[in-house]
Amino acid sequence: SLKPQYWRQANWLFHRDAIAKIRKLKTVADGQYVWQPGLQAGQPDRLLELPLVVSEFVPNTFTSGKYVGMVGDFSFYWIVDSLALGFQRLAELYAETNQVGYISRLELDGMPTFEEPFIRIKTS
């Protein structure tokens, strides 16, 4: 489970297909939905009081033993530029049509700086 010191800034991360399934879940004790919609503009939806983030890059294969999401403090996930943003002007390529093309390049990478603030969610 996620340690208490990371709970304050934690977020859930799921694919939209997983969120569609989670929206139907209720607690056993009182039958309340665990998913709460963000009722104010700019407020995220919540799951068990933590904000929900949607990503199309999270796996959405719901077979036994597969990871389908995570919860964690993403301030411990760093993204670093490994190549400076560069632009190239392609004036000659489109000269016949009196146009100019551009190519831009940016390379970046990311990873957790500390493993403890993240918990992967696995189906059973």
DOBA-222101 format. One record per residue: residue in three letters; x, y, z of N, C-alpha, C, O in turn. Coordinates in steps of 0.05 Angstrom, whole numbers, plus 32768, in hexadecimal, padded with zeros to 4 digits. Example, Ala and Ser with C-alpha at 12.3 -4.5 7.8 and 13.67 -1.06 7.14 Angstrom:
Ala81087F8E809C80F67FA6809C81087FBE809C811D7FBE80A9;Ser81017FD3808E81117FEB808F81028001809D810C801780A1;
This chain:
Ser80117FE88000800080008000801280198000802980188006;Leu8006802F7FF9801480497FF7801880548013800680568023;Lys8031805B8019803780658034802A80818038802680908025;Pro802380878051801480A08057802280B9804E801480CC8047;Gln803C80BB804E804A80D38046804680DA8028804B80F18020;Tyr803E80C78018803980CC7FFB801C80CF7FF4801580D77FDE;Trp800A80CA80077FED80CA80027FE380E67FFC7FD180EA7FEB;Arg7FEF80FB80087FE5811680057FE781207FE87FD5812F7FDF;Gln7FFC81197FDA7FFF81227FBE7FFB810C7FAA800281107F92;Ala7FF080F67FB27FED80DF7FA07FD680E47F8C7FC380F27F91;Asn7FD880D67F757FC480D67F607FC280B97F567FD580AA7F56;Trp7FA980B37F4C7FA580997F3E7FAB809E7F217FA780B47F17;Leu7FB5808A7F137FBA808B7EF77FAE80727EEA7FB6805C7EEF;Phe7F9A80777ED87F8C80617ECB7F8680687EAE7F85807F7EA7;His7F8180537E9E7F7780567E837F59805C7E857F4C80547E99;Arg7F4D80697E727F3180707E747F1F80577E747F0980587E80;Asp7F2880417E697F1880287E6A7F17801E7E877F0380137E90;Ala7F2D80207E967F2D80187EB27F1B802A7EC27F0D80207ED4;Ile7F1C80447EBD7F0B80567ECC7EED80507EC77EDD80537ED9;Ala7EE680487EAF7ECA80407EA97EC280297EBB7EAB80287EC3;Lys7ED480167EC17ECE80007ED27ECD80097EF07EBC80007EFF;Ile7EE0801A7EF77EE280237F137ECA80347F1B7EC180337F32;Arg7EBE80427F097EA680537F0F7E8F80427F1A7E7E804D7F28;Lys7E8F80297F147E7980187F1D7E7D800B7F387E6B7FFF7F43;Leu7E96800D7F437E9C80007F5C7E90800F7F747E8F80277F75;Lys7E867FFF7F887E7B800A7FA07E897FFD7FB87E947FE77FB6;Thr7E89800B7FCF7E9480007FE77E817FEB7FF27E697FED7FEE;Val7E8C7FD880007E7C7FC2800C7E6D7FCD80247E567FC58029;Ala7E7A7FDE80347E6E7FE7804D7E547FF780497E407FF18056;Asp7E54800B80387E3D801D80367E31801F801A7E1E802E8016;Gly7E3D801280067E3280127FEB7E38802C7FDC7E2B80317FC8;Gln7E4A803D7FE67E5180567FD97E6480507FC27E75803E7FC4;Tyr7E6280607FAC7E75805D7F967E9180677F9F7E93807B7FAD;Val7EA680587F977EC180617F9E7ECB80777F8C7EDD80867F93;Trp7EBE807A7F757EC5808F7F627EB480A77F677E9B80A47F69;Gln7EC080BF7F687EB180D87F6D7EB880EB7F567ECF80F17F52;Pro7EA380F47F487EA981077F327EB281227F3D7EAA812B7F52;Gly7EC381307F2D7ECB814B7F347EB4815E7F2E7EAE81637F16;Leu7EA781687F427E8E81787F3E7E9381957F377E8181A27F2D;Gln7EAB819F7F3D7EB281BA7F377EC481BB7F1F7ED481A97F1A;Ala7EC281D07F0F7ED381D37EF77EF081D37F007EF881E17F13;Gly7F0081C47EF27F1D81C37EF87F2481AF7F0E7F3C81AB7F13;Gln7F1181A37F1A7F16818F7F2F7F1681737F237F04816C7F14;Pro7F2A81637F297F2B81487F1E7F1781357F2B7F0E81397F42;Asp7F1081207F1C7F00810A7F287F1280FD7F3D7F2A80FF7F3D;Arg7F0580F07F517F1480E47F677F0C80C77F6B7EF680BE7F66;Leu7F2080B87F747F1C809C7F7C7F2780997F987F3F809D7F9C;Leu7F1680927FAB7F1E80907FC77F2D80A97FD07F4180A87FDE;Glu7F2280C07FC97F2B80DB7FD17F4480E47FC37F4D80FA7FC9;Leu7F4F80D57FB17F6780DE7FA27F6080E47F867F4F80D77F7A;Pro7F6D80F97F7A7F6781017F5E7F6E80EA7F4A7F8180DB7F4F;Leu7F5F80E97F357F6280D57F207F6E80E37F077F6580F87EFF;Val7F8380D77EFC7F8F80E07EE37F8A80CB7ECE7F8E80B37ED3;Val7F8280D47EB67F7C80C17EA07F9480C27E8D7F9E80D77E85;Ser7F9D80AA7E847FB280A87E707FAC80927E5D7FA5807B7E65;Glu7FAE80977E437FAA80827E2F7FC2806F7E2E7FC1805B7E20;Phe7FD880767E3C7FF080657E3B7FF180517E52800480417E53;Val7FDD80517E647FDC803D7E797FCF80247E6D7FBB80267E5E;Pro7FD8800C7E737FCD7FF37E687FAF7FF17E6E7FA67FF97E84;Asn7FA07FE67E5B7F837FE27E607F7B7FC57E5A7F647FC07E52;Thr7F8D7FB37E5F7F887F967E5D7F807F8C7E787F917F8B7E8A;Phe7F677F847E7C7F5D7F7D7E967F5D7F5F7E9B7F497F547EA3;Thr7F737F517E957F757F357E9A7F857F317EB47F937F437EBD;Ser7F817F1A7EC07F8D7F157EDB7FAC7F187EDA7FB97F0E7EC8;Gly7FB67F267EEE7FD37F297EF17FDF7F407EE27FF77F447EE2;Lys7FCF7F507ED47FD97F677EC57FD67F817ED47FC47F847EE5;Tyr7FE97F937ED07FE87FAE7EDC7FD57FBF7ECC7FD67FC07EB4;Val7FC47FCE7EDA7FB07FDE7ECD7FB07FFB7ED67FA0800B7ECD;Gly7FC280037EE87FC3801E7EF27FD780217F087FE6800E7F0F;Met7FD880387F137FEA803D7F2A7FE080547F3B7FCF80647F32;Val7FEA80557F537FE4806C7F65800080747F70801080637F76;Gly8004808E7F72801D80977F7C802080B57F7D800F80C47F73;Asp803680BE7F89803D80DA7F8A804F80E07F73806780DA7F73;Phe804480ED7F5E805280F17F45806681087F478074810E7F33;Ser806981147F5E807F81287F61809A81197F6280AF81257F60;Phe809980FE7F6680B180EE7F6680B680E17F4B80C780CF7F48;Tyr80A780EA7F3780AC80E17F1B80B780F87F0C80A9810C7F08;Trp80CF80F57F0280DC810C7EF580DD81077ED780E180F07ECD;Ile80D9811C7EC880DB811C7EAB80F2812F7EA380F381467EAC;Val810481247E93811D81337E8C811F81357E6E811B81227E60;Asp8126814D7E65812D81517E48814981467E44815C814E7E51;Ser814B81337E31816581287E2B817081337E118188812F7E0A;Leu816081427E028169814F7DEA815B816A7DE98143816C7DEC;Ala816A817F7DE4815E819A7DE2814A819B7DCB814E818E7DB7;Leu813581AB7DCF812181AE7DBB812E81BC7DA3813B81D17DA5;Gly812B81B07D8C813781BB7D73812381BD7D5D811081AE7D5B;Phe812781D17D4C811581D67D35812681D67D1C813D81DF7D1C;Gln811B81CB7D06812781CC7CEC811481D77CD980FC81CF7CD7;Arg811D81EA7CC9810C81F87CB5811081EA7C9A812781E67C91;Leu80FA81E27C8D80FB81D37C7480F181E57C5D80DC81E17C52;Ala810181F97C5780F8820D7C4280F982017C2680E782067C16;Glu810D81F17C20811181E67C0580FD81D07BFE80F481CD7BE8;Leu80F581C07C1280E481A97C0E80C881B27C0380BD81A47BF2;Tyr80BE81C87C0C80A481D17C0380A581EB7BF2809181F97BF0;Ala80BC81F07BE680C082097BD780AD820A7BBF80A482207BB8;Glu80A781F47BB2809581F57B9A807981FE7BA1806C820A7B8F;Thr807081FA7BB9805582027BC18056821C7BD1804182247BDD;Asn806D82287BD3807082417BE28069823E7C00805D824F7C0C;Gln807182277C0B806C82217C278087821C7C35809B82177C28;Val8086821C7C4F809D82157C60809582007C74808082037C81;Gly80A481EB7C77809F81D67C8A80B281D87CA280C881E47CA0;Tyr80AA81CD7CB880BB81CD7CD080BB81B17CDD80A681A37CDC;Ile80D181A97CE780D481917CF780DE81997D1380F181A97D14;Ser80D2818F7D2780DD81947D4280E481797D4F80D681657D4A;Arg80F881797D60810181617D6D810481677D8B8110817B7D93;Leu80FB81547D9B80FE81567DB880FF81397DC380EE81297DBC;Glu811381337DD2811581197DDF8115811C7DFD8123812D7E08;Leu8104810D7E0A8103810E7E2780FD80F27E3280F580E07E23;Asp810180EF7E4C80FD80D67E5980F480DC7E7580F880F27E80;Gly80E880C87E8280DF80CB7E9D80E180B17EAD80E0809C7EA1;Met80E380B47EC780E3809C7ED880E080A57EF580E680BC7EFC;Pro80D780927F0680D580997F2280F1809D7F2E8104808E7F28;Thr80F480B17F3F810D80B67F4C810F80A57F66812580A27F71;Phe80F8809B7F6E80F7808C7F8780DF80797F8480C980827F7C;Glu80E3805F7F8880CE804B7F8380B7804B7F9780A080457F90;Glu80BD80527FAF80AA804F7FC6808F805E7FC2807B80547FCB;Pro808F80767FB5807680857FB38062807B7F9E804E80887F99;Phe806880647F928057805A7F7C804E803D7F82805E802C7F8A;Ile803480387F7D8029801D7F7F801B80167F65800980257F5C;Arg802280007F5980157FF77F407FFC7FE77F487FFD7FD77F5B;Ile7FE77FEA7F387FCE7FDC7F3D7FCC7FC47F2A7FCE7FC77F12;Lys7FC97FAC7F367FC97F947F267FAE7F867F297FA27F857F3F;Thr7FA37F7B7F137F8A7F6D7F147F8F7F517F207FA57F467F1F;Ser7F7A7F467F2D7F7D7F2B7F387F677F197F2D7F677F017F35;
